[in-house]
Amino acid sequence: MENYQVAIVGSGPSGASAAFHLAKAGIKSIVLEKETLPRYKVCGGGLVYRGKKDMPFDVTSAVDITFHEVDVYMGKNLHFKTHRDQPIVSLVMRDAFDKLMIEKAQEHGVTLLENCKVIALSSSKNGVMVETNQGTLQVQQVIAADGVYSQLAKMAGWEKDTRTLIPALEYEVEVDPKNFERLSKEIRFDIDAIPGGYGWCFPKKHHLSIGVAIIQKLKDEQKIKAYCAKYMQFLGIDEIVDIKKYGYQIPVTPRLDGFVKNNVFLIGDAAGFADPLTAEGISNAILSGKLVAKAIEESKGDLKKAAANYSKIIENTIMPELLTSMKLAKLFYSNKTVRKFLLKKYGQRFSEALTDIFMGEKNYPKNVNEKIKEKLKELVF
Ligand SMILES: Cc1cc2nc3c(=O)[nH]c(=O)nc-3n(C[C@H](O)[C@H](O)[C@H](O)COP(=O)(O)OP(=O)(O)OC[C@H]3O[C@@H](n4cnc5c(N)ncnc54)[C@H](O)[C@@H]3O)c2cc1C
């Protein structure tokens, strides 16, 4: 194989974003992808505005529908609606979206090798030897963008997985025209559609992406399929024309033992960068791809500096947000009574705050615990 400075493994949003920014910086890179594009990825495909506005190119051609309003429900009686002038969520099918992203990187000179599975990594004098099913290549750095089940992390020396992985189901459901008309008018989140988590119904061009995620670990996780079936009943879906059912995991806490080892950099789900409260992972996948490219570019070929740059940049940007969101998620999902109590009184404010975060207009509040305790005191006394 030709000579490249960086090998990016995985062509999801994190890998494609890293590839795009490296190419723009003039760094010779190759993307190794085990599948052939376009490929299906289990995902609701909800691209929040925070992620969309961070994109360095227009993604309209890969967007099915945009929503300027978001509906948050808790059971049948609590309903909160937020509205923004810009689209809060753009709904995409990941096969088209990921393909568009990688094509944009290719336009800037990145090489894409499909059907290319990385099977081993080893340290070499000037970087890393990458063994694939199509041969071996020597690079200075490897970016592991290989998703939640990252084998690259294991190969590079992360022996223990310190992320929290949560189960999630995604059903691609074609319903009868009457139900499609009714349910495709809104993008909805149903808190408590599943114990310790939430459900969603995301309309796409011709079908609905319906799913559930268990954010707070449950003893009876095996019941997740039954919960999803119940959620579809709750949505009033009585006629299914076609259904494809998928199960996958989402990493909702970051790794605790660093994001760079032996010139291998972890980004996106491989690093554990999905948001702990919402399980939304596309934005931070895109952002971490951009940040790793910046760290490598600014190191000007100094391998140690690139590693130090990336660690520092993540500690200062993504990590503080994730740590606060982790606290909020623990409070929010662990106690149903407190959650209902707070949402009854502050549900609209909570939905507005979450929408501001989706829009990238606000960060998570730093003193979450104190703020919630304050609100509880106000309510009780
Ligand atoms: C059910 C469900 C619903 C979700 N809904 C949303 C949502 O609505 N909005 C949102 O923001 N996030 C959502 N997420 C999270 C989101 O899907 C992920 O956070 C995001 O895909 C992470 O991107 P990534 O680039 O890190 O990894 P991925 O998108 O998983 O891409 C990894 C790529 O690496 C390739 N690969 C893996 N191993 C190898 C190898 N050894 N060699 C070569 N290639 C390899 C894979 O084929 C794949 O293309 C959801 C997740 C799930 C499970």
The ligand as an ORCA input file, in Angstrom:
! r2SCAN-3c Opt
* xyz 0 1
  C     -30.376      2.409     18.672
  C     -29.487      3.623     18.584
  C     -30.037      4.870     18.286
  C     -29.218      5.993     18.220
  N     -29.786      7.183     17.864
  C     -29.016      8.302     17.808
  C     -29.583      9.540     17.404
  O     -30.759      9.641     17.051
  N     -28.789     10.634     17.397
  C     -27.472     10.575     17.757
  O     -26.787     11.610     17.753
  N     -26.897      9.388     18.102
  C     -27.627      8.258     18.126
  N     -27.045      7.055     18.442
  C     -25.593      7.010     18.701
  C     -24.814      7.074     17.386
  O     -25.309      6.091     16.500
  C     -23.307      6.845     17.633
  O     -22.903      7.631     18.726
  C     -22.474      7.200     16.402
  O     -22.792      6.361     15.328
  C     -20.981      7.072     16.709
  O     -20.254      7.298     15.526
  P     -18.811      6.648     15.308
  O     -18.283      7.254     14.048
  O     -18.002      6.774     16.538
  O     -19.050      5.072     15.101
  P     -19.947      4.273     14.060
  O     -20.964      5.148     13.478
  O     -20.396      3.052     14.774
  O     -18.942      3.863     12.899
  C     -17.948      2.873     13.093
  C     -17.475      2.368     11.745
  O     -16.298      1.565     11.926
  C     -16.354      0.437     11.071
  N     -15.483     -0.601     11.662
  C     -15.651     -1.232     12.846
  N     -14.633     -2.096     13.069
  C     -13.805     -2.000     12.007
  C     -12.571     -2.640     11.672
  N     -11.985     -3.537     12.480
  N     -11.972     -2.327     10.497
  C     -12.541     -1.401      9.674
  N     -13.715     -0.776      9.942
  C     -14.326     -1.054     11.108
  C     -17.841      0.091     11.070
  O     -18.202     -0.703      9.953
  C     -18.490      1.484     11.041
  O     -18.702      1.946      9.731
  C     -27.817      5.906     18.490
  C     -27.269      4.649     18.756
  C     -28.084      3.517     18.803
  C     -27.460      2.180     19.090
*
